[in-house]
Amino acid sequence: MRTTVTLDSDVENFIKEEVHRTRKSFKSVLNEALRSALCPRGTKLPELLPPRPLGLTTGMDPFGLSGIADEMEAETFLAIEGRPGKRS
C-alpha cells in the first residue's frame, strides 16, 4: 500500500539513524518499526535462521541430490520386487 504520512522531526531522525546504522532502506526500517509496535501482544514474529554453507564439494550440484536419492529408492524397490534395476 502506498500512502503519505507526515513524520515529526524526532521520528524522522530516529528512522534516519536506524537506516544509517543497519544499512537498510528507509521503507524497511519504517515497516519493521511499525510492525513491532503494532503487532498484537503475544504474537511472535517468525525467527529466520542465518544461512550457512552446505559443505558440498566444488562442482557438486545440490539440486541433483534428490535425483540420486530417487534412483537409489527405485533400485531398492526393484530389488525387493526381485527385478533387476538400472545400473549406472
Residue pairs with C-beta under 8 A, 6 or more apart in sequence:
7 15
15 26
15 29
15 30
15 33
16 26
18 24
18 29
18 33
19 25
19 26
19 29
22 29
24 32
35 45
36 45
39 45
54 62
56 62
71 86
71 88
74 85
74 86
75 85
75 86
78 84
78 85
79 85
